[in-house]
Each structure stands twice: as C-alpha cells, then as structure tokens.
Amino acid sequence: MGVATRHEPGPAVVSPSLDLPQPYLLFLGDTTEPGYAKTAFGLRDWARDKCVGEFALASATVTTGLPSLSPAHAKANGAKSLVIGVANSGGFIADNWIPALVEALEAGLDVISGMHARLGDLPALRDAAERSGSRLIDVRQPPERIPIGTGLKRSGKRLLTVGTDCALGKKYTALAIARALRERRLKADFRATGQTGIMIAGSGIPMDAVVADFAAGAAEVLSPSAADDHWDVIEGQGSLLHPAFSGVSLSLLQGSQPDVFVVCHDPTRKRLLGDEEFPVPTVDEIIDLTIRLGRRTNPAIRVGGISLNTSQLTQAEALATIAKESVRLGLPVADPIRGGADFETLIDSCLNR
C-alpha cells in the first residue's frame, strides 16, 4: 500500500443529505436468513410511516409482517420506490432478483439500493429504467474529497455503538439512545454509517464504501466539532474481532473518537454471522479491545454499558439474562427495544450520572 498523503485544504466536506422518494415498497429478494434482511427490518421498525408493504420472491422465508404487495399494487397504494431490503455479505444483486426489479421499474417505481453493486451497471435494469422513466438510486456512495484522518480532538460529545458481531443491534441501539437523549431535552444527533441508517436518517456516510485509507477521515467528517453539550450518537459497523469486517470497525472507532461506547451483543448467537468457523467473541474481550484501541485518539474513552439483543428470548428469559450480565460485568445492561428502567440506567451511565 502506498503512503497516504493529506489533502490540501479545500471546501469543507459534509455528510451528504438524501431526498429519497417515499413511501417505500420493501424488497426481500430470496432471503432465508433474517440477519441479511436488516435493511427491511430497520425501515419497518424506524420508518414505518414510510413503508407501504413488502415484495419477495417465492423462495423467500423472511417476512417483515407488512402487507405483501406486487409493485403494481404498491404503486396503486401510493408507493414511490422499491427499496432493496437485503444486506447480504458482499453487497451483490443476485441474478434471480433482476426480473422482480425490472417489474418494479416498469410499474413506475424508482429502485433504491444500498448494495455495493451499482444498479446502473446492470444492463437489464438500466434498459428498464430508460424505458419507464423510473430512476435507479444508489445510496452506498460516499462524499467526494474525504480527507485523511488527523486523530486530532474535536469539541462536542460522542457515543459509538460497537459489537461482538455484525447485524445484532448497533443501529437500533444508536437510534434508541439518540431518541432517549432527545427525550431528556439534550442535543443529540444520530449519525448513520450504513445504508439502512442513511435511509432512515436521510444523511450519513456508508463507511464500508469508503477507500480504506480515508475511512478514519470519513468518521471525522461524520461527527465534526460541535457545542460542548451536543451528542453525536454514531452507528457502529462490523466488529473489531470479525475477520472480514474489523478494518471498518477500527477506522470508525479511532476516527469518531468516542467519549463513551456501548457494546452490542446477542446472547443467543454462538458463531459469527457469515463466518461460522469463528465463535462470537465475548463482551469482555470487546470492552478491553475497544478501550485499548480507542485510547489512541481519545485517552478518556469509557464503556457506558451493554446493549443486549434479546429478541430470541421470552420476557422472563430476557430480564434474567440482563440482570445476570449486569452483575457479572458490573455495568448497566439493557435491551433498548424492551426499554424500561434498565435502559434508563444505561442512559444515565452513558451520561456519567
């Protein structure tokens, strides 16, 4: 790898805002693993008023529970676009999806994608868009002129969600914490770093689409200097101990310079998603590693607590697991989706109260 050089001073780089055609029809493709449909679930859970239904291939077994609509029926119900709700490993658009995406374009829907693959690079989609006048919109595009990271301290407060694995709640946790801070009348913004978060927030930087040398700089751009009482709640990506995705996790950690981090973990998951040869690391390992690596750009970094994804547990099982882990770790533990007193205690800890 060549030596990276800093950009000459130029126009300030800002996190781009998007004006996406809404409401959405959520496309699930042929997905059989819920973890790979996180874009659809994220939009359902955090932008429900912007979603009219779902559309899937016959072989799909995952559902959001929204009404099942064809593109034509969705259009008749007010939909403006179809969103590819899949976030598969590698971000590819499968060949067997193409007829369904063409059907959406011909029904008059724009197609929105957060995949690495570019919609316009696929001849069938490009031709269908030209015939129908519908648009192909790629969300996973970083801004231009991202600078090399400096590591220099910025004003304001920052909280980063980190994880023991992928697709287990970092985005949901960040959204829930940002909302909780605002409910306490604190200044707080959710900073999106992945395609789903960007679609929810309407702005952000897709960190995994940034050239590696500029990823830490992108994290600095995403959370610029702010008032001393302002919080940026930054959506984490990947895991520091995931063999495939640790690079973006480290860049995001050192570039965002969090004052506080929250570890996200699924207590029912035993093997890494998409890399089942490896066990999921422990919460303790991630806390230790995050502090050691994060101190490079923020010596005062601290853990605020643990966010558990207990969606696979009953209420009683979830509460027992939360209580047990809190005692074991000596830290606040909560499931932000379940909320309650445990989550309020976690927020207090993040605020150091």
N, C-alpha and C positions, 0 to 999 in steps of 0.2 A: 504494500500500500504506500502511495506517495505521501509526502509530508503535506499536511493541511496548512493552508495559509488563511489568515483572517481577511475578510472582505474589506475593501476600502469603505470609508463612511459613505453612506448613501441614504436614500429615502427610508424612513422607519418601516420595518416590516411589522405587519399586524396580522393577527389571526383572522382569516377571511370569514365573512358572513355569507350565508347562502339564502337564496329565496327559492325554496322548493315548492313545486305545485302540489297542493293539498286539496282534499284528503287523499289518503293512500289506499291502495289495494296491496296487501302483503303477500308476496310470492314465496312459497315454502319449497319449491322445487320437488326433489325426491327425497327429502331429508327424513332420516330414521333415528337420528341422534339429537335429542333436544339441545345439547350444548352447541350444536352447529346452526341452530336457528335463533341465536341470541339477538340478532338484529330485529327479527319479527317480534320476539317476546319483549324486547326493550321498547319498541314503539307501541306495542299493545299496552304495556304497563305504565309508560311515562308520557305517551302522547295519544291516549285512547281516543280523544275527541277528533284526532286527525286520521283515524283509520275506519274504513267502511266494511272491511271484510278480508278474507284470505282466499288464496288461489293456489292449488297444489297439483302435482302430478298424481296419477292413480297409485303409484308405488310409495308415496309418502305416508309415514305413520305418525308424524308430528303434527299437532294442531295447536293454534293459539286459542281456540274456542270461539273465535269470531265467526260471523256468518260466512259460509262457503259460497263464493260468487265467481261466475265467469267474468272475464274482462268486460264483455258487453253489458252484463248485468251490473257490474260495478260502476261502469260509466253512466248507466241509467240512474244509478243511485248517488251520483254526484262525484265519484272518484275522478281525480285529475291525473293520477300517475300510479304506476305499479312500482313498488319498491322490492328489490331482491332482498328478501329477509333472511338469507342464508349467509353465514360467515364461516365458510369451510377452510380447512387447512390449505394454504397456498392461494386462496382467493381467486379460484378459477370459475369460469362459467361453463358448466357441463354441456356437452353437445345435445343431450336429450332435453335440455331446457329451451333450446332455441325455438322450436315451434310454439311453445307457450308464450315466449317473449314476443315473437312476431305477432301472435294473436292479440296480445295487449296493444302493441303499436297500431295494428290495423283497426282496433276498436276505438282508437283515438286517445289512448293513454300514453303519456310520456313514460319512459322507463328510467328509474333511478337505481344506480348500482354503487355499492361500497366495496366492490371486489377489486383485487389488484388488476385483473384483466380489464381492458378498456372496451366499452360497448362498441365504439365506432370502429374497432379493429376487426369486428366480426362481420363479414360481408352480408350475411342474411339480415342482420339487424340494421346495418347501415342502409341497405336497399329498402327495407320495410319502412324505416323512418323517413327516407326520401319520398316514398310513395304516399305515405299517410300524412306527412307534415308533423308527425309527433317527434318529440325530442329524446335524445339519448344523453343522460346526465350522469357523469361520473363524480362521485363525492370524494373518493380517495385520492385527492390531488393536493399536495402541499403548496403553500405560497412560494413565490419566487424570491430569490435573494435572501434566503435564510443564512444568518451569519454562523460562523464557528462559535461554539460556546466559550464564554470567558471564565466562568466559575466565580465571577465577582458577585458579592452580596447585593441583593435588591431590597428595597423597602416593601412593607406590607407583610402579611402573614400567609403561609401556605400549608395546606394539608394534602398529602398524597395517599391514595389507597394503593397498597401493594398486595400481592397474592402468593399463595403457595402453589397455584396453578393458573391456567387460563380459564376463562368462562365460568367463574364461580361467584361473581358478585362485586367486582371492583367498581364497575359503572353504577350499579344500583346503590352501592354504599355511598359513593361520592354524591350522587343525586340526592339521596336521603339526608346526608349530612349537610349539604348546601341548603336544602329546604329547611332543615331544623335550625340552622344558624339564622336564616332569614326570619323564621317564626319567632326567634328571640330578638328580633329587630337589630341584628348585626348585619353589616355589609358583607355580602358573600356572593361569589360567582362560581358556577360550575364550569370547569374548563375541560372540554371534550378532547380526547386524544385518539378516538377510534371512530369508525364510520357510523355506528349506531348513535353514539353520543353526539356526534356532529349533527345527525338528522334530528335528534331531539332538541338540542340547544340552538341549532341554526348557525353555529360557528364552531371553530376549533381547528386543530391540525391533526391529520392522520399520521401518527408517529411512525407507523410501520411502512409508510410510503416515502419517508424522508431518507435521503442518502446518508449512510451511517455516520460519516464524518460531521454531518450537520445536525444530528439528532439532538444532542445536548443543547445546541443553539436554538433549535425549534422549541424545546421545552422552556428556554428563557424567554423566547418571543411569546409563547402561550401565556405565561404568567409574568408580565412586566412589573416594574416598580409601581407601587400603589400606596395609598394612605396607610399609615401605621395600623389603623384599626380595621383594615379591609382584609377579608379572607378570600383566597383563591383555593377552591377545592378541586383538586386535579385528579382526573380519572386515570388510574393506573393501567398498565398493559403488561401482559405476559407474566413471567415470574423470574426472579434472579437465578433460580435453580432449574429452569426449564431449558434443556439442551438446545431447543430450536429458537427460543424467543428471549433469552436472557439479555441479548445485546440492547434491544429497545428498552428493556426494563431498567438497565443500568444507566443509559443515557437520560431517561426520563427522571430517574432518581437524582442524579447529580446535576442535571440541568434545571430541575424545578426547585432544588434546594429546600425541601420541606422542613418546616419547623416541627411538624407533627406528622406521623404516618399511622395508618390503621391497617392492620393485617387482615386480609380476607381469606377465608378458609371454608371448605366444605368437609365436615367431619365424616361424611359417608363415602367420600372418594378416596380410593386407595392407590390408583395408578394415574400417571399424568395423562391428560386428555391429548390424544393424537400421538403419544409416545409411551405406550403402555409398558415398555420394557423397564421404565423407571418408576419407583414409588413416589408418591406425593411427599415432599419434604415436610418436616414438622413446623408448626408455628414458631417454636423456639428457634429453629435454625434461621427462619426468615427474619425474625426480630433481630437476632445477633448480626446477621449478614447485612441487613439494611442499615443498622446503626454504624457498623464498621465502614461501609462504603459511602454512606450518606454524610459522614463526618468530614469527608474531603472538601465538600463545598458548604456545609453548614455544621460546624462543630457542636451546635446546640440541639441537633436533631434528637427527638424523643418519640417513643411509641405512645399513642393515645389510648390504644385498646385493640380489641379483636372483634371483627365482624364475621359471624358465622352464618353460612347459608344452610338453614335448617329446613329447606323446602321438602326434603325427603323424610322428615321426621314428623311424628304427631306433636301436638301442642305439649303434652306431658313430657315426651322424649326431648323436645327442643329445650324446654325450661330446665330439665335436669342436666342436659349437656352444657348449656350456658353456665349454670351455677357451678358445675364441676370444673369447667375450664377456667372460670374466673378465680376460683380458689387455687387451682394448680398453678396458674400463671401470676397470680397477684395483680391482675389487671381487669378493668371493665370488659365484659364480653356481652355482646348483644346480637340479635338478628334485626337489622334495620327495617326489614319488611314487616316483622311482627311488632316492632316498636315497643312501647311500654316503658316502665321505669328503668329497665336495664339499658335501653337505648339512650334515655336521658342522662344516665350516669356516664355512658360513653361520651356523650357530647360534653358534659362537664369536664371530663378528663382531658379531652382534646383542647378545651379552653383553659386547662390548668386551674380549674376551680375546685 
